[in-house]
Amino acid sequence: MSESPEQHVVDLEAESEWRFELEADENIAVRTLSPDSVYINSEEIPPTTWYPLHRNLKASIYAAQPTKLQVSTPPASNYSSSSTSQSSLVALHLALERIRILARRQLSNGHASSSHQSPNDGPSRGPAIMILGPPSSGKTTVVKNLVNMALGTGMSWTPGVISLDPSSPANLIPGSLSLSTPSHPIPTHHLAHPLGSPPTSVPANTLGADVPTLGWWYGHPEPSNKGVDLWKKLVAGIGERWKERCAKDPTALASGLFVDTPSAFTNALLGTRKDNPKAKYSLVADAVEQLEIDTIAVIGHEKLTIDLTRLFPNVRVIRLPRSSGTVDLDDANRQIVAAAQVRSYFYGEPSLPKEIENLSGRMVAREGNLIPYSFQIGWETLTILRVGEENAAPSTALPLGSSRILSPTRLTRVDPAGPAQITRLLNCVLAVVAIRPGDRIKKKDKGLGTATMVKDEPEGAGQVKVEKVEGPSEETAEGAVEAEISEAADKAQDEGAAKEHTEIKSETDVQDQGQTKDISGDPGAALAEKEHEGEGDGDEDDEEDEDEVPYLEEIGYRETLGFVVITAIDTLRKKYTVLSPSPGKLPSTVAIAGSIEWVDSE
Ligand SMILES: Nc1ncnc2c1ncn2[C@@H]1O[C@H](COP(=O)(O)OP(=O)(O)OP(=O)(O)O)[C@@H](O)[C@H]1O
């Protein structure tokens, strides 16, 4: 890097990357002084246009042509490398693009996706690709690159982007799963830049506002065997919404689907149950089925590629080289990412520091700040639930000879006055869920969808027959796969060897930044009353037992309306202080807690 008082310039060779790891106090901007564009995660940075990069970000700028890259302030950690995996990504993108184009042609010729076709027909839907790999192998980066390449073709694609990684910085908020349909390349200005529109309060004039995003709440940073049932129901819900979208929108169907996954998916025993101990990669298989995946790309994990090839004969499994630029993130890094992700949900993209704002020359368009809203709400008004928590009465309290079968997705109510609950609720991220008229369980139905008690009567060879309340039925379908992907994969392998990523309804007006309001009667209380009126049949049965959850289990895994954080708890006045992305009433007074916490350290 050459350094003169007014500029620091990096000379990049053709097909090489400038990689950087920004420290907590490093904010920089880059621009190319050459006539050709450069790219960040395959988003184009036009010539001579400053592109701000915020602290803690780790990424690279790719140049296809020899380039002079100007850097506002050189970061402590930066280097250039010609060992880029860009060409393998381009090869894969081209194969996927061909399928999209053929699918669009088929669809415009009137072929339905589910209709039986002759072998000579092209694909009748776009590719559905899922990216798998170990921790920090670059999965999210690959997804972002492929999505941006598709959106950069000028073909007006509107692919679906699903994040099944609750800890990915590209997702909405830690603990969530998401489905978005971006129509313009996704930026990489800072750590938490999501693959969809970030927050509920996103103003209508920002870049993210036209990226419809739906969010689901898993509530934990990683899928685990304990949460398998909830996980599968969430994935089924996401799959349903994507299929609904495709049924209405042929462009979405032809554009296809990109799925980012958690590194836990590489654990063969994740999701394996005692009743079927030989089942391997159960959650991968579930996602393949629910999302109709036709291609799995595995990053740099040979055994996994072989295992999955054997396990899914109808799915094309390909291997992608791991970019030598990927950075192994430690726990401290991951905590910084998670905190930045929650902060950006509430506050939007951080402001530019003065030294960058004052740079002379053009600057790329950026999203604005968001102004969240803080208020108090009574313990009685906000119903907080947990999914699958086993805090029911001990089995010893049951009648002799009985055992309890708890539904794995049963809802339990959080009693803030209960032991240790204040500690668990403070700083807790909550997903707000919609309550519809049919969701409330009448007293006579209670027990449905919560816990089932069965008598231990021996049946046959001493077996106990249990009846369990099951969730919604699941659809299955098979996906088509294209041979071109195979070629692209082979090419990727060769090159890799050679060198080494709700509809959240928004209330857009913002006010009262950072102020805590004690709204008498509580925001949301009016809505809560309305809910009761809506169900209102004057049925005295509706009187609740404090410990019973009066809602169907289904609300625990339906898409969320948005997220709030409990930032303080007043035990004397029995009120929560809640940070919400938008002002006014909460859209619902029922929220689900998980294990995700956030403390604003800025
Ligand atoms: N070519 C590159 N140059 C510089 N940094 C990179 C490059 N590719 C990826 N990174 C960085 O490496 C880190 C890990 O990449 P990424 O988050 O895509 O991996 P992942 O497999 O999705 O991780 P996780 O284990 O969280 O699922 C990120 O900080 C990412 O920005």
The ligand as an SDF file (V2000), in Angstrom:
LIG
                    3D

 31 33  0  0  0  0  0  0  0  0999 V2000
  -13.0290  -13.5410    1.1080 N   0  0  0  0  0  0  0  0  0  0  0  0
  -13.1520  -13.0410    2.3280 C   0  0  0  0  0  0  0  0  0  0  0  0
  -12.3570  -12.0420    2.7310 N   0  0  0  0  0  0  0  0  0  0  0  0
  -12.4360  -11.5240    3.9660 C   0  0  0  0  0  0  0  0  0  0  0  0
  -13.3020  -11.9430    4.8820 N   0  0  0  0  0  0  0  0  0  0  0  0
  -14.1440  -12.9410    4.5410 C   0  0  0  0  0  0  0  0  0  0  0  0
  -14.1250  -13.5360    3.2510 C   0  0  0  0  0  0  0  0  0  0  0  0
  -15.0790  -14.4940    3.2140 N   0  0  0  0  0  0  0  0  0  0  0  0
  -15.6790  -14.4860    4.4220 C   0  0  0  0  0  0  0  0  0  0  0  0
  -15.1140  -13.5520    5.2090 N   0  0  0  0  0  0  0  0  0  0  0  0
  -15.4720  -13.2500    6.6050 C   0  0  0  0  0  0  0  0  0  0  0  0
  -15.2410  -14.4380    7.3610 O   0  0  0  0  0  0  0  0  0  0  0  0
  -16.1840  -14.5300    8.4210 C   0  0  0  0  0  0  0  0  0  0  0  0
  -16.8990  -15.8860    8.3310 C   0  0  0  0  0  0  0  0  0  0  0  0
  -17.6710  -15.9200    7.1500 O   0  0  0  0  0  0  0  0  0  0  0  0
  -19.2250  -16.2880    7.1780 P   0  0  0  0  0  0  0  0  0  0  0  0
  -19.9550  -15.5310    8.2620 O   0  0  0  0  0  0  0  0  0  0  0  0
  -19.7250  -16.1380    5.7880 O   0  0  0  0  0  0  0  0  0  0  0  0
  -19.1060  -17.8300    7.5690 O   0  0  0  0  0  0  0  0  0  0  0  0
  -20.2540  -18.7940    8.0550 P   0  0  0  0  0  0  0  0  0  0  0  0
  -19.8520  -20.1440    7.6410 O   0  0  0  0  0  0  0  0  0  0  0  0
  -21.6000  -18.2990    7.5750 O   0  0  0  0  0  0  0  0  0  0  0  0
  -20.1240  -18.6410    9.6250 O   0  0  0  0  0  0  0  0  0  0  0  0
  -21.0110  -19.2860   10.8040 P   0  0  0  0  0  0  0  0  0  0  0  0
  -20.1280  -20.2720   11.4620 O   0  0  0  0  0  0  0  0  0  0  0  0
  -21.3210  -18.0990   11.6960 O   0  0  0  0  0  0  0  0  0  0  0  0
  -22.2560  -19.8790   10.2170 O   0  0  0  0  0  0  0  0  0  0  0  0
  -17.1360  -13.3400    8.2800 C   0  0  0  0  0  0  0  0  0  0  0  0
  -16.6860  -12.3060    9.1250 O   0  0  0  0  0  0  0  0  0  0  0  0
  -16.9580  -12.9530    6.8130 C   0  0  0  0  0  0  0  0  0  0  0  0
  -17.2600  -11.5870    6.5790 O   0  0  0  0  0  0  0  0  0  0  0  0
  1  2  1  0
  2  3  1  0
  2  7  2  0
  3  4  2  0
  4  5  1  0
  5  6  2  0
  6  7  1  0
  6 10  1  0
  7  8  1  0
  8  9  2  0
  9 10  1  0
 10 11  1  0
 11 12  1  0
 11 30  1  0
 12 13  1  0
 13 14  1  0
 13 28  1  0
 14 15  1  0
 15 16  1  0
 16 17  2  0
 16 18  1  0
 16 19  1  0
 19 20  1  0
 20 21  2  0
 20 22  1  0
 20 23  1  0
 23 24  1  0
 24 25  2  0
 24 26  1  0
 24 27  1  0
 28 29  1  0
 28 30  1  0
 30 31  1  0
M  END
$$$$
